[in-house]
Each structure stands twice: as C-alpha cells, then as structure tokens.
Amino acid sequence: MRSLPDDLPPMKRMLKLAVRIRTRDEYQGQPISQALLSLFRERGISGATVLQGVRGYGARGVARADVLGLSVNLPIVIETVDEYQKIEAVLSQVKQIVGSNGLITLEEVNVF
C-alpha cells in the first residue's frame, strides 16, 4: 500500500450515511430527499449531497430513463459525512423517513 503525502492535514475517522431511494418516494407528503435534507440541517449535520442516478435495479424493480428520457422516478442517493455521534443521533429518524422505500448504509471513512 502506498503511503500518504506528508503535507496532508491530520486524518479523522467519521461516518458516511448513504440512502438510496427513488425520486418520487415520499414521506408525509414531501419527497424523502427533502425530508432528509431538512432533518440533517435541523440536527447540525455539516452537509449533504443528493446524487441523481440514470439507471438502477433493486427489490422494487428496474429504474431507468425511457426512450424519450422522460422518466421521473430514477434512483437517487443522499449522502452525508459527519462525526459518529451526529450520524448516530439521526439514524432512527432516517429509518423512519425512509421506511421500506430504500436502502440505508453506514460506512467508516477517513476525512482529511
């Protein structure tokens, strides 16, 4: 394994939370992605990103753009990285919001 350059700032162990859903998935009348972003902001999570997929499949079938590219229920991933205690503090609410609509993963990451 290659060693890291000496001029990098100190590495910090953090948690990455990723949620995989579809664009039209909702929680209490609003898109799940918006509900999660609001939750993260309210609870002091440092930031989050919503990534739009172009194709995917899973327990709920295939998600892809049709011939005209007009599909509006494509896969999306919402990711955030923060300190363990902040991610763990929102995890039960994330599970409640996502319900059976998607997949939630946690991963330890090194942040510089």
MDTraj code that builds the backbone (N, CA, C; nanometers):
import mdtraj as md
import numpy as np

residues = "MET ARG SER LEU PRO ASP ASP LEU PRO PRO MET LYS ARG MET LEU LYS LEU ALA VAL ARG ILE ARG THR ARG ASP GLU TYR GLN GLY GLN PRO ILE SER GLN ALA LEU LEU SER LEU PHE ARG GLU ARG GLY ILE SER GLY ALA THR VAL LEU GLN GLY VAL ARG GLY TYR GLY ALA ARG GLY VAL ALA ARG ALA ASP VAL LEU GLY LEU SER VAL ASN LEU PRO ILE VAL ILE GLU THR VAL ASP GLU TYR GLN LYS ILE GLU ALA VAL LEU SER GLN VAL LYS GLN ILE VAL GLY SER ASN GLY LEU ILE THR LEU GLU GLU VAL ASN VAL PHE".split()
xyz = np.array([
    [0.0831, -0.1174, 0.0000],
    [0.0000, 0.0000, 0.0000],
    [0.0880, 0.1243, 0.0000],
    [0.0494, 0.2207, -0.0795],
    [0.1260, 0.3446, -0.0885],
    [0.1050, 0.4298, 0.0351],
    [0.2079, 0.5002, 0.0759],
    [0.1944, 0.5904, 0.1901],
    [0.1377, 0.7238, 0.1423],
    [0.0734, 0.7940, 0.2331],
    [0.0121, 0.9223, 0.2017],
    [0.1171, 1.0325, 0.2083],
    [0.0979, 1.1379, 0.1302],
    [0.1925, 1.2503, 0.1358],
    [0.1979, 1.3109, 0.2762],
    [0.3140, 1.3619, 0.3144],
    [0.3330, 1.4187, 0.4474],
    [0.2605, 1.5508, 0.4692],
    [0.2238, 1.6209, 0.3621],
    [0.1649, 1.7539, 0.3775],
    [0.0117, 1.7531, 0.3934],
    [-0.0485, 1.6347, 0.4071],
    [-0.1930, 1.6275, 0.4289],
    [-0.2265, 1.6650, 0.5725],
    [-0.3427, 1.7270, 0.5936],
    [-0.3838, 1.7539, 0.7317],
    [-0.4102, 1.6220, 0.8042],
    [-0.4204, 1.6260, 0.9351],
    [-0.4455, 1.5015, 1.0101],
    [-0.5769, 1.4359, 0.9653],
    [-0.5750, 1.3051, 0.9599],
    [-0.6915, 1.2287, 0.9183],
    [-0.7867, 1.2129, 1.0369],
    [-0.9175, 1.2163, 1.0071],
    [-1.0182, 1.1984, 1.1106],
    [-1.1134, 1.0876, 1.0673],
    [-1.1458, 0.9951, 1.1594],
    [-1.2417, 0.8878, 1.1305],
    [-1.3821, 0.9423, 1.1499],
    [-1.4656, 0.9247, 1.0475],
    [-1.6029, 0.9725, 1.0527],
    [-1.6947, 0.8659, 0.9938],
    [-1.8252, 0.8923, 0.9966],
    [-1.9241, 0.8013, 0.9381],
    [-1.9865, 0.8644, 0.8155],
    [-2.0026, 0.7819, 0.7116],
    [-2.0769, 0.8246, 0.5931],
    [-2.2113, 0.7513, 0.5947],
    [-2.3180, 0.8276, 0.5880],
    [-2.4529, 0.7740, 0.5794],
    [-2.4993, 0.7924, 0.4356],
    [-2.5433, 0.6849, 0.3731],
    [-2.5948, 0.6923, 0.2360],
    [-2.7342, 0.6302, 0.2331],
    [-2.8253, 0.6973, 0.1645],
    [-2.9622, 0.6495, 0.1499],
    [-2.9918, 0.6405, 0.0009],
    [-3.0356, 0.5223, -0.0430],
    [-3.0711, 0.5006, -0.1834],
    [-3.2219, 0.4841, -0.1926],
    [-3.2838, 0.5737, -0.2688],
    [-3.4291, 0.5733, -0.2879],
    [-3.4585, 0.6068, -0.4336],
    [-3.5854, 0.6314, -0.4636],
    [-3.6246, 0.6809, -0.5954],
    [-3.6802, 0.8219, -0.5817],
    [-3.6731, 0.8955, -0.6899],
    [-3.7105, 1.0360, -0.6898],
    [-3.8504, 1.0614, -0.6349],
    [-3.9473, 0.9790, -0.6682],
    [-4.0863, 1.0026, -0.6272],
    [-4.1205, 0.9508, -0.4878],
    [-4.0284, 0.8868, -0.4189],
    [-4.0568, 0.8364, -0.2851],
    [-4.0863, 0.9533, -0.1918],
    [-4.1932, 0.9387, -0.1122],
    [-4.2366, 1.0469, -0.0253],
    [-4.2486, 1.0036, 0.1197],
    [-4.2393, 1.1038, 0.2068],
    [-4.2632, 1.0868, 0.3494],
    [-4.3515, 1.2033, 0.3927],
    [-4.4686, 1.1741, 0.4435],
    [-4.5646, 1.2742, 0.4884],
    [-4.5869, 1.3842, 0.3843],
    [-4.6031, 1.3415, 0.2585],
    [-4.6376, 1.4346, 0.1514],
    [-4.5236, 1.5119, 0.0891],
    [-4.4011, 1.4884, 0.1319],
    [-4.2879, 1.5575, 0.0683],
    [-4.1847, 1.4557, 0.0225],
    [-4.1035, 1.4905, -0.0762],
    [-4.0002, 1.3973, -0.1219],
    [-3.9088, 1.3566, -0.0057],
    [-3.8743, 1.2287, -0.0007],
    [-3.7858, 1.1804, 0.1049],
    [-3.6539, 1.2562, 0.1035],
    [-3.6016, 1.2869, -0.0139],
    [-3.4743, 1.3592, -0.0198],
    [-3.4850, 1.4924, 0.0528],
    [-3.5950, 1.5641, 0.0340],
    [-3.6139, 1.6927, 0.1018],
    [-3.6315, 1.6739, 0.2519],
    [-3.7070, 1.5706, 0.2915],
    [-3.7259, 1.5426, 0.4342],
    [-3.5915, 1.5137, 0.5017],
    [-3.5066, 1.4383, 0.4346],
    [-3.3754, 1.4061, 0.4915],
    [-3.2856, 1.5292, 0.4984],
    [-3.2831, 1.6091, 0.3930],
    [-3.2005, 1.7300, 0.3963],
    [-3.2452, 1.8235, 0.5079],
    [-3.3759, 1.8366, 0.5267],
    [-3.4272, 1.9213, 0.6351],
    [-3.3854, 1.8669, 0.7707],
    [-3.3990, 1.7355, 0.7891],
    [-3.3576, 1.6719, 0.9138],
    [-3.2098, 1.6970, 0.9408],
    [-3.1263, 1.6759, 0.8403],
    [-2.9824, 1.6930, 0.8579],
    [-2.9488, 1.8372, 0.8976],
    [-3.0117, 1.9353, 0.8309],
    [-2.9877, 2.0758, 0.8629],
    [-3.0295, 2.1062, 1.0071],
    [-3.1504, 2.0607, 1.0435],
    [-3.2029, 2.0867, 1.1783],
    [-3.1148, 2.0266, 1.2872],
    [-3.0544, 1.9134, 1.2587],
    [-2.9753, 1.8422, 1.3601],
    [-2.8262, 1.8755, 1.3539],
    [-2.7879, 1.9731, 1.2737],
    [-2.6495, 2.0205, 1.2725],
    [-2.5514, 1.9352, 1.1956],
    [-2.6020, 1.8514, 1.1054],
    [-2.5120, 1.7735, 1.0187],
    [-2.4413, 1.8728, 0.9259],
    [-2.3114, 1.8517, 0.9052],
    [-2.2288, 1.9511, 0.8358],
    [-2.2653, 1.9743, 0.6896],
    [-2.3262, 1.8782, 0.6231],
    [-2.3647, 1.8943, 0.4832],
    [-2.4150, 1.7634, 0.4271],
    [-2.4805, 1.7705, 0.3139],
    [-2.5321, 1.6502, 0.2477],
    [-2.5377, 1.6764, 0.0983],
    [-2.5335, 1.5693, 0.0215],
    [-2.5394, 1.5776, -0.1239],
    [-2.6440, 1.4801, -0.1748],
    [-2.7229, 1.5244, -0.2729],
    [-2.8199, 1.4381, -0.3399],
    [-2.7669, 1.4126, -0.4802],
    [-2.7484, 1.2848, -0.5130],
    [-2.6955, 1.2442, -0.6432],
    [-2.8056, 1.1755, -0.7234],
    [-2.8243, 1.2165, -0.8482],
    [-2.9260, 1.1579, -0.9349],
    [-2.8646, 1.0450, -1.0167],
    [-2.9273, 0.9282, -1.0108],
    [-2.8826, 0.8149, -1.0909],
    [-2.9509, 0.8150, -1.2269],
    [-2.8955, 0.7405, -1.3189],
    [-2.9558, 0.7295, -1.4518],
    [-3.0166, 0.5922, -1.4760],
    [-2.9793, 0.4966, -1.3919],
    [-3.0307, 0.3608, -1.4080],
    [-3.0016, 0.2829, -1.2813],
    [-3.0881, 0.1877, -1.2499],
    [-3.0642, 0.1041, -1.1339],
    [-3.1694, -0.0039, -1.1231],
    [-3.1473, -0.0986, -1.0327],
    [-3.2477, -0.2001, -1.0047],
    [-3.2316, -0.2446, -0.8608],
    [-3.3375, -0.3010, -0.8081],
    [-3.3351, -0.3477, -0.6700],
    [-3.4626, -0.4218, -0.6394],
    [-3.4952, -0.4304, -0.5119],
    [-3.6121, -0.5059, -0.4672],
    [-3.7416, -0.4547, -0.5290],
    [-3.7466, -0.3270, -0.5644],
    [-3.8685, -0.2704, -0.6221],
    [-3.8645, -0.2628, -0.7749],
    [-3.7721, -0.3328, -0.8377],
    [-3.7687, -0.3398, -0.9834],
    [-3.6612, -0.2525, -1.0447],
    [-3.6763, -0.2309, -1.1750],
    [-3.5791, -0.1558, -1.2536],
    [-3.6207, -0.0095, -1.2588],
    [-3.5228, 0.0797, -1.2454],
    [-3.5445, 0.2238, -1.2620],
    [-3.4517, 0.2702, -1.3725],
    [-3.5092, 0.3227, -1.4791],
    [-3.4266, 0.3712, -1.5895],
    [-3.5026, 0.4754, -1.6683],
    [-3.4290, 0.5545, -1.7417],
    [-3.4918, 0.6524, -1.8297],
    [-3.5520, 0.5772, -1.9483],
    [-3.6711, 0.6166, -1.9891],
    [-3.7318, 0.5506, -2.1048],
    [-3.6722, 0.6058, -2.2335],
    [-3.7272, 0.5636, -2.3474],
    [-3.6720, 0.6001, -2.4776],
    [-3.6623, 0.7516, -2.4944],
    [-3.7594, 0.8245, -2.4445],
    [-3.7582, 0.9698, -2.4580],
    [-3.6848, 1.0388, -2.3434],
    [-3.6349, 0.9612, -2.2498],
    [-3.5632, 1.0192, -2.1369],
    [-3.6535, 1.0935, -2.0410],
    [-3.7802, 1.0548, -2.0329],
    [-3.8766, 1.1297, -1.9541],
    [-3.9084, 1.0683, -1.8180],
    [-3.8411, 0.9627, -1.7793],
    [-3.8702, 0.9018, -1.6507],
    [-3.8393, 1.0002, -1.5382],
    [-3.9302, 1.0078, -1.4411],
    [-3.9081, 1.0988, -1.3290],
    [-3.9000, 1.0228, -1.1973],
    [-3.8804, 0.8928, -1.2046],
    [-3.8682, 0.8143, -1.0833],
    [-3.7366, 0.7361, -1.0831],
    [-3.6305, 0.8065, -1.1140],
    [-3.4981, 0.7469, -1.1213],
    [-3.4375, 0.7330, -0.9817],
    [-3.3337, 0.6503, -0.9687],
    [-3.2692, 0.6351, -0.8383],
    [-3.1958, 0.7622, -0.7972],
    [-3.1955, 0.7879, -0.6666],
    [-3.1138, 0.8957, -0.6115],
    [-3.0439, 0.8442, -0.4867],
    [-2.9310, 0.9057, -0.4565],
    [-2.8545, 0.8730, -0.3365],
    [-2.8341, 1.0026, -0.2590],
    [-2.8665, 0.9993, -0.1310],
    [-2.8418, 1.1122, -0.0421],
    [-2.7276, 1.0699, 0.0487],
    [-2.6180, 1.1470, 0.0481],
    [-2.5013, 1.1125, 0.1293],
    [-2.4658, 1.2272, 0.2228],
    [-2.4197, 1.1893, 0.3407],
    [-2.3651, 1.2860, 0.4341],
    [-2.2516, 1.2204, 0.5109],
    [-2.1549, 1.2999, 0.5494],
    [-2.0415, 1.2529, 0.6287],
    [-2.0286, 1.3459, 0.7486],
    [-2.0220, 1.2869, 0.8672],
    [-2.0058, 1.3685, 0.9871],
    [-1.9514, 1.2812, 1.0996],
    [-1.9394, 1.3400, 1.2168],
    [-1.8893, 1.2681, 1.3331],
    [-1.9869, 1.1581, 1.3729],
    [-1.9339, 1.0532, 1.4326],
    [-2.0142, 0.9372, 1.4709],
    [-2.1395, 0.9764, 1.5475],
    [-2.1232, 1.0577, 1.6521],
    [-2.2377, 1.0880, 1.7375],
    [-2.3466, 1.1641, 1.6630],
    [-2.3114, 1.2492, 1.5697],
    [-2.4132, 1.3232, 1.4937],
    [-2.4916, 1.2302, 1.4009],
    [-2.4217, 1.1393, 1.3330],
    [-2.4895, 1.0451, 1.2436],
    [-2.5751, 0.9485, 1.3242],
    [-2.5194, 0.8953, 1.4320],
    [-2.5952, 0.8012, 1.5143],
    [-2.7191, 0.8665, 1.5745],
    [-2.7135, 0.9965, 1.6035],
    [-2.8266, 1.0678, 1.6632],
    [-2.9446, 1.0825, 1.5676],
    [-2.9198, 1.0803, 1.4362],
    [-3.0304, 1.0956, 1.3397],
    [-3.0731, 0.9631, 1.2773],
    [-3.0017, 0.8559, 1.3061],
    [-3.0247, 0.7299, 1.2360],
    [-3.1665, 0.6762, 1.2532],
    [-3.2226, 0.6816, 1.3728],
    [-3.3580, 0.6282, 1.3915],
    [-3.4597, 0.7089, 1.3123],
    [-3.4420, 0.8409, 1.3042],
    [-3.5334, 0.9235, 1.2243],
    [-3.5156, 0.8968, 1.0750],
    [-3.3921, 0.8739, 1.0318],
    [-3.3675, 0.8402, 0.8914],
    [-3.4410, 0.7109, 0.8568],
    [-3.4307, 0.6109, 0.9447],
    [-3.5001, 0.4838, 0.9210],
    [-3.6506, 0.5053, 0.9118],
    [-3.7044, 0.5891, 0.9982],
    [-3.8482, 0.6178, 0.9967],
    [-3.8896, 0.6859, 0.8661],
    [-3.8121, 0.7829, 0.8214],
    [-3.8439, 0.8568, 0.6989],
    [-3.8339, 0.7666, 0.5767],
    [-3.7301, 0.6862, 0.5683],
    [-3.7084, 0.6007, 0.4515],
    [-3.8063, 0.4830, 0.4510],
    [-3.8327, 0.4266, 0.5674],
    [-3.9235, 0.3124, 0.5760],
    [-3.8779, 0.1991, 0.4858],
    [-3.9714, 0.1432, 0.4097],
    [-3.9385, 0.0329, 0.3182],
    [-3.9073, 0.0832, 0.1778],
    [-3.8874, 0.2131, 0.1630],
    [-3.8661, 0.2729, 0.0315],
    [-3.7238, 0.2619, -0.0213],
    [-3.6286, 0.2277, 0.0623],
    [-3.4926, 0.2321, 0.0115],
    [-3.3945, 0.1533, 0.0941],
    [-3.2694, 0.1860, 0.0755],
    [-3.1574, 0.1175, 0.1392],
    [-3.0735, 0.2214, 0.2127],
    [-3.0414, 0.1935, 0.3386],
    [-2.9597, 0.2826, 0.4203],
    [-2.8290, 0.2105, 0.4503],
    [-2.7171, 0.2778, 0.4255],
    [-2.5874, 0.2188, 0.4579],
    [-2.5043, 0.3153, 0.5418],
    [-2.4190, 0.2578, 0.6256],
    [-2.3224, 0.3319, 0.7035],
    [-2.1846, 0.2796, 0.6718],
    [-2.0885, 0.3696, 0.6638],
    [-1.9516, 0.3289, 0.6311],
    [-1.8542, 0.4189, 0.7043],
    [-1.7551, 0.3591, 0.7662],
    [-1.6479, 0.4391, 0.8265],
    [-1.5605, 0.4954, 0.7147],
    [-1.5271, 0.6234, 0.7258],
    [-1.4443, 0.6874, 0.6246],
    [-1.3342, 0.7686, 0.6924],
    [-1.2277, 0.7904, 0.6197],
    [-1.1177, 0.8770, 0.6641],
    [-1.1339, 1.0105, 0.5961],
    [-1.1392, 1.1174, 0.6732],
    [-1.1583, 1.2508, 0.6192],
    [-1.0353, 1.3349, 0.6509],
    [-0.9890, 1.4092, 0.5527],
    [-0.8727, 1.4967, 0.5712],
    [-0.9174, 1.6405, 0.5778],
])
top = md.Topology()
chain = top.add_chain()
for i, resn in enumerate(residues, 1):
    res = top.add_residue(resn, chain, resSeq=i)
    for name in ("N", "CA", "C"):
        top.add_atom(name, md.element.get_by_symbol(name[0]), res)
traj = md.Trajectory(xyz[None], top)
